[in-house]
């Protein structure tokens, strides 16, 4: 019981860090891009990842975590995939309307469920699917505006959905099957993510903004906000890997939509952004769906524990599908393919 309680406290901490850091970086980047006129999102993300790697490298030097080498091919392809997914998401935003971009983000959950069901043989109950449906309806009502379609934007959105889903599933799978922590995986993969975005970022940003990041005049206040954004990004990147590793890709996406609701509420409360009754109804439906998701997952995990009284080490990996915000982690208890260091 003590071990379970400490794990639940760890999950609560990870979730809180993820929400707090993500909302903070949205606020910081909104000020940087909207108010200060720095529009280079993809290049900024590459700086985020470089600072994250440098921070983790310093932490390693101080023995704050143990480096566990992972097969280079696995880490390299995983890092490149995550970097490419960020680029596609930014391109999708650039070539589509805000409404269609939000629809792209909403589509990640059902596509993740579909991929995990087909390729990982995970099972999602009807109750879980209903709660996810309510969540998506609520976020859709709260955040969707115009839906303007175009061919290039649609292709980019499909590529963004596919790469994001696969990347997040691999984030969970690599940690569990190769028995590496979120910190170890992030430390290994961050240089590759940063490299692909550092090379492609200026071209992507120039395509979207018609401006050159190297010709931009950096004022002291812009530099201060860039540094602040990079510092916050360390927490964002760390908490992303931590939450996906301890829960599941679907749970991380559910948490992401909670952040969307919080950002909408923050924008109305402090920034006086336009807010309608439709936004309020949508947020309430989304929160209700999140509550149902966590409740149903918790009940299913309790049932699994009752069916497997010898402990979670006896539960097959496919049971990881229903992982609530306060679920039971199986990381470290069962490691598949212990003689294999590559998943790619």
VOPAGU-2260 file (C-alpha; in pm, 1 decimal, decimal comma):
REM VOPAGU-2260
SITE   aa  ch    i         X         Y         Z
SITE  UNK   A    0       0,0       0,0       0,0
SITE  UNK   A    1     285,7     236,3      81,8
SITE  UNK   A    2     443,4     178,5    -257,9
SITE  UNK   A    3     107,3     235,6    -429,6
SITE  UNK   A    4      48,8     558,7    -235,6
SITE  UNK   A    5     394,3     691,2    -323,8
SITE  UNK   A    6     331,9     606,7    -688,8
SITE  UNK   A    7      -2,4     789,1    -684,6
SITE  UNK   A    8     166,1    1092,3    -529,9
SITE  UNK   A    9     426,4    1071,1    -806,5
SITE  UNK   A   10     154,9    1065,1   -1072,9
SITE  UNK   A   11     -25,0    1360,0    -911,5
SITE  UNK   A   12     303,3    1550,9    -908,5
SITE  UNK   A   13     371,4    1465,4   -1273,3
SITE  UNK   A   14      22,1    1571,5   -1378,2
SITE  UNK   A   15      43,5    1897,3   -1183,3
SITE  UNK   A   16     387,2    1975,0   -1329,7
SITE  UNK   A   17     258,3    1900,3   -1680,0
SITE  UNK   A   18     -48,4    2123,9   -1645,7
SITE  UNK   A   19     133,4    2409,5   -1470,3
SITE  UNK   A   20     430,1    2415,0   -1709,0
SITE  UNK   A   21     216,8    2378,4   -2022,2
SITE  UNK   A   22     -20,7    2659,0   -1927,9
SITE  UNK   A   23     278,2    2875,9   -1829,4
SITE  UNK   A   24     456,2    2822,7   -2160,0
SITE  UNK   A   25     137,8    2900,0   -2355,0
SITE  UNK   A   26     110,9    3231,3   -2169,6
SITE  UNK   A   27     480,6    3307,8   -2222,0
SITE  UNK   A   28     476,7    3217,4   -2592,5
SITE  UNK   A   29     152,9    3408,2   -2647,3
SITE  UNK   A   30     323,5    3720,1   -2512,4
SITE  UNK   A   31     638,0    3648,0   -2716,2
SITE  UNK   A   32     460,3    3588,0   -3047,4
SITE  UNK   A   33     146,9    3800,9   -3027,6
SITE  UNK   A   34     267,1    4099,5   -2827,6
SITE  UNK   A   35     639,5    4110,8   -2908,9
SITE  UNK   A   36     614,7    3992,1   -3270,3
SITE  UNK   A   37     844,2    3686,9   -3258,5
SITE  UNK   A   38     665,8    3437,4   -3488,7
SITE  UNK   A   39     929,5    3162,6   -3525,5
SITE  UNK   A   40     758,6    2876,2   -3339,8
SITE  UNK   A   41     947,2    2581,4   -3491,4
SITE  UNK   A   42    1290,2    2736,5   -3438,4
SITE  UNK   A   43    1191,6    2828,9   -3082,5
SITE  UNK   A   44    1098,9    2464,0   -3020,3
SITE  UNK   A   45    1445,2    2353,4   -3133,9
SITE  UNK   A   46    1597,0    2592,8   -2878,3
SITE  UNK   A   47    1364,1    2446,9   -2613,6
SITE  UNK   A   48    1496,0    2097,9   -2682,3
SITE  UNK   A   49    1861,3    2207,7   -2687,3
SITE  UNK   A   50    1820,6    2377,8   -2348,6
SITE  UNK   A   51    1640,5    2067,0   -2218,2
SITE  UNK   A   52    1930,1    1845,0   -2325,9
SITE  UNK   A   53    2189,2    2079,9   -2173,5
SITE  UNK   A   54    1992,9    2090,2   -1846,8
SITE  UNK   A   55    1969,7    1710,5   -1832,1
SITE  UNK   A   56    2339,2    1679,0   -1918,1
SITE  UNK   A   57    2424,0    1907,5   -1625,2
SITE  UNK   A   58    2193,8    1702,0   -1401,3
SITE  UNK   A   59    2373,3    1386,4   -1514,3
SITE  UNK   A   60    2708,3    1542,9   -1424,3
SITE  UNK   A   61    2574,0    1602,2   -1072,4
SITE  UNK   A   62    2455,6    1237,8   -1055,3
SITE  UNK   A   63    2090,1    1339,6   -1033,7
SITE  UNK   A   64    1995,3    1046,3   -1255,4
SITE  UNK   A   65    2169,5     746,4   -1409,4
SITE  UNK   A   66    2225,2     737,4   -1782,9
SITE  UNK   A   67    2106,3     412,8   -1938,7
SITE  UNK   A   68    2216,0     379,6   -2301,9
SITE  UNK   A   69    1947,1     269,4   -2544,7
SITE  UNK   A   70    2003,4     127,7   -2892,4
SITE  UNK   A   71    2117,3     421,0   -3106,7
SITE  UNK   A   72    1890,2     332,8   -3399,8
SITE  UNK   A   73    1584,2     325,7   -3172,3
SITE  UNK   A   74    1665,5     658,9   -3007,4
SITE  UNK   A   75    1762,5     831,9   -3332,1
SITE  UNK   A   76    1448,7     729,6   -3522,7
SITE  UNK   A   77    1232,3     805,2   -3218,3
SITE  UNK   A   78    1385,0    1153,0   -3179,5
SITE  UNK   A   79    1355,5    1232,7   -3549,1
SITE  UNK   A   80     993,2    1113,5   -3551,4
SITE  UNK   A   81     902,3    1342,9   -3260,8
SITE  UNK   A   82    1082,2    1634,2   -3423,5
SITE  UNK   A   83     902,2    1576,0   -3752,9
SITE  UNK   A   84     564,3    1556,5   -3574,5
SITE  UNK   A   85     624,5    1902,5   -3423,0
SITE  UNK   A   86     707,7    2039,0   -3765,2
SITE  UNK   A   87     392,7    1890,1   -3917,7
SITE  UNK   A   88     177,5    2033,0   -3637,0
SITE  UNK   A   89     320,3    2379,8   -3698,0
SITE  UNK   A   90     271,8    2345,1   -4074,2
SITE  UNK   A   91     -84,6    2225,2   -4015,4
SITE  UNK   A   92    -153,3    2537,8   -3811,1
SITE  UNK   A   93       2,4    2753,3   -4082,6
SITE  UNK   A   94    -190,5    2603,8   -4375,4
SITE  UNK   A   95    -526,5    2554,1   -4201,0
SITE  UNK   A   96    -777,0    2766,0   -4015,9
SITE  UNK   A   97    -763,8    2768,6   -3634,3
SITE  UNK   A   98   -1080,5    2557,3   -3625,2
SITE  UNK   A   99    -939,4    2286,8   -3852,0
SITE  UNK   A  100    -614,9    2283,0   -3651,6
SITE  UNK   A  101    -814,9    2227,4   -3332,0
SITE  UNK   A  102    -999,9    1946,5   -3507,4
SITE  UNK   A  103    -660,5    1794,1   -3593,2
SITE  UNK   A  104    -563,1    1794,3   -3225,2
SITE  UNK   A  105    -898,4    1641,2   -3128,6
SITE  UNK   A  106    -845,5    1360,2   -3380,5
SITE  UNK   A  107    -528,1    1244,0   -3204,2
SITE  UNK   A  108    -719,8    1059,2   -2929,1
SITE  UNK   A  109    -938,2     839,0   -3153,5
SITE  UNK   A  110    -642,8     768,8   -3384,1
SITE  UNK   A  111    -429,2     670,5   -3083,3
SITE  UNK   A  112    -704,4     437,7   -2959,1
SITE  UNK   A  113    -732,7     287,5   -3308,5
SITE  UNK   A  114    -356,4     230,3   -3344,7
SITE  UNK   A  115    -320,0      78,6   -2996,2
SITE  UNK   A  116    -617,8    -149,7   -3059,2
SITE  UNK   A  117    -488,4    -272,1   -3395,6
SITE  UNK   A  118    -113,7    -298,5   -3335,6
SITE  UNK   A  119     -78,4    -337,3   -2957,8
SITE  UNK   A  120    -400,9    -537,0   -2907,1
SITE  UNK   A  121    -508,8    -308,3   -2623,1
SITE  UNK   A  122    -872,0    -312,3   -2520,5
SITE  UNK   A  123   -1079,3      -3,5   -2445,8
SITE  UNK   A  124   -1417,5     -62,1   -2282,2
SITE  UNK   A  125   -1735,8     101,7   -2405,7
SITE  UNK   A  126   -1740,8     317,7   -2091,1
SITE  UNK   A  127   -1391,6     449,3   -2162,9
SITE  UNK   A  128   -1486,1     521,8   -2523,8
SITE  UNK   A  129   -1803,1     704,3   -2408,1
SITE  UNK   A  130   -1604,7     923,9   -2166,7
SITE  UNK   A  131   -1351,4    1006,7   -2440,0
SITE  UNK   A  132   -1636,8    1090,2   -2678,6
SITE  UNK   A  133   -1789,2    1332,1   -2424,3
SITE  UNK   A  134   -1447,2    1489,0   -2367,9
SITE  UNK   A  135   -1392,0    1545,8   -2740,2
SITE  UNK   A  136   -1744,5    1685,7   -2786,3
SITE  UNK   A  137   -1690,9    1928,4   -2497,9
SITE  UNK   A  138   -1351,6    2051,1   -2619,7
SITE  UNK   A  139   -1490,0    2076,3   -2972,3
SITE  UNK   A  140   -1781,0    2292,6   -2858,2
SITE  UNK   A  141   -1549,1    2512,0   -2649,5
SITE  UNK   A  142   -1267,8    2563,3   -2899,2
SITE  UNK   A  143   -1382,3    2500,1   -3257,2
SITE  UNK   A  144   -1466,9    2802,7   -3468,4
SITE  UNK   A  145   -1430,1    2805,3   -3845,0
SITE  UNK   A  146   -1359,8    2485,1   -4039,3
SITE  UNK   A  147   -1201,4    2576,0   -4372,3
SITE  UNK   A  148   -1067,9    2283,7   -4575,4
SITE  UNK   A  149    -786,0    2281,2   -4829,5
SITE  UNK   A  150    -595,0    1992,1   -4984,3
SITE  UNK   A  151    -242,2    2076,3   -4864,1
SITE  UNK   A  152    -362,5    2159,2   -4513,8
SITE  UNK   A  153    -556,9    1832,7   -4491,3
SITE  UNK   A  154    -253,4    1625,4   -4596,0
SITE  UNK   A  155     -34,6    1805,8   -4343,1
SITE  UNK   A  156    -295,2    1748,5   -4070,3
SITE  UNK   A  157    -310,8    1374,9   -4145,8
SITE  UNK   A  158      68,9    1352,9   -4132,3
SITE  UNK   A  159      69,9    1548,3   -3804,5
SITE  UNK   A  160    -189,0    1312,8   -3652,7
SITE  UNK   A  161      -4,5     998,7   -3764,7
SITE  UNK   A  162     341,6    1107,6   -3647,5
SITE  UNK   A  163     211,6    1245,5   -3316,2
SITE  UNK   A  164      16,3     927,8   -3235,5
SITE  UNK   A  165     305,9     696,7   -3321,6
SITE  UNK   A  166     554,5     916,1   -3133,4
SITE  UNK   A  167     347,1     919,4   -2814,7
SITE  UNK   A  168     278,4     545,8   -2830,7
SITE  UNK   A  169     653,0     483,9   -2870,5
SITE  UNK   A  170     725,7     715,9   -2575,8
SITE  UNK   A  171     518,9     484,3   -2356,0
SITE  UNK   A  172     629,0     157,6   -2518,8
SITE  UNK   A  173    1003,4     226,8   -2513,9
SITE  UNK   A  174     998,4     324,0   -2145,9
SITE  UNK   A  175     810,5      11,2   -2042,9
SITE  UNK   A  176     968,0    -248,7   -2269,9
SITE  UNK   A  177    1326,4    -128,3   -2243,7
SITE  UNK   A  178    1283,9     -38,4   -1874,5
SITE  UNK   A  179    1416,9     317,4   -1906,0
SITE  UNK   A  180    1289,7     616,8   -1712,6
SITE  UNK   A  181    1135,0     925,6   -1868,9
SITE  UNK   A  182    1449,9    1123,5   -1785,6
SITE  UNK   A  183    1677,8     866,9   -1948,5
SITE  UNK   A  184    1469,4     851,6   -2266,9
SITE  UNK   A  185    1439,6    1229,9   -2293,2
SITE  UNK   A  186    1815,4    1271,8   -2240,8
SITE  UNK   A  187    1890,4    1020,5   -2515,8
SITE  UNK   A  188    1638,0    1150,2   -2770,8
SITE  UNK   A  189    1641,4    1529,3   -2714,9
SITE  UNK   A  190    1956,6    1593,2   -2926,1
SITE  UNK   A  191    1798,7    1425,2   -3229,8
SITE  UNK   A  192    1469,9    1613,3   -3185,9
SITE  UNK   A  193    1660,9    1939,8   -3148,0
SITE  UNK   A  194    1881,5    1868,2   -3450,0
SITE  UNK   A  195    1595,8    1794,6   -3692,4
SITE  UNK   A  196    1409,1    2108,8   -3580,6
SITE  UNK   A  197    1722,2    2325,4   -3571,8
SITE  UNK   A  198    1790,1    2238,2   -3937,0
SITE  UNK   A  199    1431,4    2249,7   -4064,1
SITE  UNK   A  200    1292,2    2515,5   -3828,4
SITE  UNK   A  201    1416,3    2828,0   -4010,3
SITE  UNK   A  202    1282,2    2695,8   -4342,9
SITE  UNK   A  203     944,1    2599,5   -4193,9
SITE  UNK   A  204     913,2    2933,9   -4016,4
SITE  UNK   A  205    1008,8    3130,4   -4328,2
SITE  UNK   A  206     750,1    2934,1   -4527,7
SITE  UNK   A  207     481,4    3018,6   -4273,8
SITE  UNK   A  208     575,2    3374,4   -4177,4
SITE  UNK   A  209     767,5    3505,9   -4481,2
SITE  UNK   A  210    1032,9    3623,6   -4233,3
SITE  UNK   A  211    1390,7    3513,2   -4167,5
SITE  UNK   A  212    1470,3    3416,3   -3808,9
SITE  UNK   A  213    1835,6    3515,4   -3860,7
SITE  UNK   A  214    1741,1    3863,1   -3984,9
SITE  UNK   A  215    1510,7    3932,1   -3689,4
SITE  UNK   A  216    1616,0    4215,2   -3457,9
SITE  UNK   A  217    1631,0    4074,0   -3105,6
SITE  UNK   A  218    1551,6    4331,5   -2839,6
SITE  UNK   A  219    1644,1    4268,8   -2472,5
SITE  UNK   A  220    1281,3    4198,0   -2377,1
SITE  UNK   A  221    1242,6    3946,6   -2662,2
SITE  UNK   A  222    1560,8    3770,1   -2551,1
SITE  UNK   A  223    1433,1    3765,9   -2192,0
SITE  UNK   A  224    1106,0    3601,5   -2297,6
SITE  UNK   A  225    1293,4    3350,3   -2517,7
SITE  UNK   A  226    1511,9    3251,5   -2221,0
SITE  UNK   A  227    1205,0    3225,7   -1995,3
SITE  UNK   A  228    1027,0    3012,9   -2256,1
SITE  UNK   A  229    1327,5    2777,9   -2281,2
SITE  UNK   A  230    1344,5    2740,4   -1902,2
SITE  UNK   A  231     974,7    2654,1   -1880,1
SITE  UNK   A  232    1014,5    2414,8   -2174,8
SITE  UNK   A  233    1249,7    2197,4   -1968,3
SITE  UNK   A  234     957,4    2123,5   -1733,2
SITE  UNK   A  235     716,9    2078,2   -2025,8
SITE  UNK   A  236     939,4    1823,5   -2203,3
SITE  UNK   A  237    1027,2    1637,4   -1883,7
SITE  UNK   A  238     666,1    1617,7   -1762,9
SITE  UNK   A  239     545,0    1501,9   -2107,0
SITE  UNK   A  240     772,8    1196,6   -2103,3
SITE  UNK   A  241     698,8    1140,3   -1733,3
SITE  UNK   A  242     319,9    1144,3   -1771,3
SITE  UNK   A  243     315,1     924,1   -2083,5
SITE  UNK   A  244     553,9     676,9   -1920,1
SITE  UNK   A  245     354,8     652,0   -1597,0
SITE  UNK   A  246       9,7     652,7   -1756,8
SITE  UNK   A  247     -60,1     613,7   -2130,0
SITE  UNK   A  248     -65,8     815,5   -2454,1
SITE  UNK   A  249    -447,1     842,5   -2434,5
SITE  UNK   A  250    -434,9     972,4   -2077,0
SITE  UNK   A  251    -174,1    1228,9   -2182,0
SITE  UNK   A  252    -404,8    1351,2   -2459,7
SITE  UNK   A  253    -693,6    1375,1   -2210,9
SITE  UNK   A  254    -467,4    1586,3   -1990,5
SITE  UNK   A  255    -380,2    1798,0   -2293,3
SITE  UNK   A  256    -745,8    1887,2   -2346,8
SITE  UNK   A  257    -773,5    1980,5   -1978,7
SITE  UNK   A  258    -490,6    2227,6   -2047,4
SITE  UNK   A  259    -689,6    2363,6   -2343,7
SITE  UNK   A  260    -986,8    2431,2   -2115,5
SITE  UNK   A  261    -761,3    2597,6   -1856,9
SITE  UNK   A  262    -599,1    2817,9   -2122,0
SITE  UNK   A  263    -943,8    2924,3   -2249,2
SITE  UNK   A  264   -1055,5    3003,6   -1894,1
SITE  UNK   A  265    -731,5    3190,9   -1822,2
SITE  UNK   A  266    -764,6    3393,3   -2140,6
SITE  UNK   A  267   -1112,9    3502,0   -2038,5
SITE  UNK   A  268   -1030,9    3571,3   -1672,3
SITE  UNK   A  269    -700,5    3758,1   -1702,2
SITE  UNK   A  270    -666,3    3858,7   -2066,1
SITE  UNK   A  271   -1038,0    3933,4   -2124,3
SITE  UNK   A  272   -1050,4    3723,0   -2440,7
SITE  UNK   A  273   -1397,8    3682,5   -2595,4
SITE  UNK   A  274   -1594,8    3416,0   -2406,7
SITE  UNK   A  275   -1946,4    3292,9   -2481,0
SITE  UNK   A  276   -2199,1    3060,2   -2323,2
SITE  UNK   A  277   -2091,0    2800,0   -2581,6
SITE  UNK   A  278   -1736,4    2808,2   -2440,0
SITE  UNK   A  279   -1869,0    2757,1   -2086,2
SITE  UNK   A  280   -2095,1    2465,8   -2187,4
SITE  UNK   A  281   -1812,6    2304,0   -2383,8
SITE  UNK   A  282   -1565,5    2329,4   -2095,7
SITE  UNK   A  283   -1820,0    2181,9   -1850,4
SITE  UNK   A  284   -1892,4    1887,9   -2084,4
SITE  UNK   A  285   -1517,9    1831,3   -2132,9
SITE  UNK   A  286   -1450,5    1834,0   -1758,0
SITE  UNK   A  287   -1740,5    1589,5   -1707,8
SITE  UNK   A  288   -1589,3    1361,1   -1971,7
SITE  UNK   A  289   -1247,4    1379,5   -1803,0
SITE  UNK   A  290   -1404,6    1290,9   -1469,5
SITE  UNK   A  291   -1581,8     990,4   -1620,6
SITE  UNK   A  292   -1259,5     879,1   -1792,7
SITE  UNK   A  293   -1060,7     884,9   -1469,1
SITE  UNK   A  294   -1344,8     716,4   -1272,4
SITE  UNK   A  295   -1398,1     435,2   -1524,3
SITE  UNK   A  296   -1022,7     373,4   -1555,0
SITE  UNK   A  297    -987,5     357,6   -1177,4
SITE  UNK   A  298   -1275,2     108,5   -1149,5
SITE  UNK   A  299   -1130,9    -109,4   -1426,6
SITE  UNK   A  300    -788,0    -111,0   -1263,8
SITE  UNK   A  301    -939,7    -212,8    -930,3
SITE  UNK   A  302   -1118,3    -496,9   -1106,3
SITE  UNK   A  303    -792,6    -608,1   -1271,1
SITE  UNK   A  304    -615,7    -606,6    -934,6
SITE  UNK   A  305    -894,2    -818,9    -787,8
SITE  UNK   A  306    -864,0   -1061,9   -1079,0
SITE  UNK   A  307    -484,6   -1077,0   -1033,5
SITE  UNK   A  308    -427,9   -1085,3    -656,7
SITE  UNK   A  309     -58,7   -1176,9    -697,5
SITE  UNK   A  310      16,7    -823,3    -815,1
SITE  UNK   A  311      48,5    -613,0   -1121,5
SITE  UNK   A  312     348,1    -813,3   -1245,4
SITE  UNK   A  313     103,9   -1084,0   -1349,4
SITE  UNK   A  314    -101,7    -851,3   -1565,1
SITE  UNK   A  315     -20,0    -856,9   -1934,1
SITE  UNK   A  316     100,2    -543,7   -2105,3
SITE  UNK   A  317    -223,7    -507,4   -2297,3
SITE  UNK   A  318    -398,1    -406,5   -1976,7
SITE  UNK   A  319    -209,8     -76,9   -1981,5
SITE  UNK   A  320    -483,3      65,2   -2207,3
SITE  UNK   A  321    -703,1     189,2   -1923,6
SITE  UNK   A  322    -465,9     409,2   -1726,1
SITE  UNK   A  323    -637,0     682,3   -1522,9
SITE  UNK   A  324    -482,6     996,1   -1378,7
SITE  UNK   A  325    -428,8     795,3   -1056,9
SITE  UNK   A  326    -375,8     455,9   -1215,2
SITE  UNK   A  327    -146,8     171,5   -1118,6
SITE  UNK   A  328     188,3     181,4   -1293,9
SITE  UNK   A  329     342,2    -137,2   -1422,5
SITE  UNK   A  330     675,6      17,8   -1516,3
SITE  UNK   A  331     961,2    -181,4   -1373,1
SITE  UNK   A  332     745,4    -484,0   -1293,2
SITE  UNK   A  333     726,5    -641,2   -1633,9
SITE  UNK   A  334     979,2    -576,5   -1907,2
SITE  UNK   A  335     916,1    -752,7   -2234,6
SITE  UNK   A  336    1197,2    -868,4   -2462,1
SITE  UNK   A  337    1472,0    -815,3   -2200,5
SITE  UNK   A  338    1739,5    -927,3   -2444,0
SITE  UNK   A  339    1640,7    -671,6   -2708,8
SITE  UNK   A  340    1760,0    -312,5   -2702,5
SITE  UNK   A  341    1581,9    -199,3   -3017,1
SITE  UNK   A  342    1215,3    -148,6   -3089,7
SITE  UNK   A  343    1260,7      -3,3   -3437,4
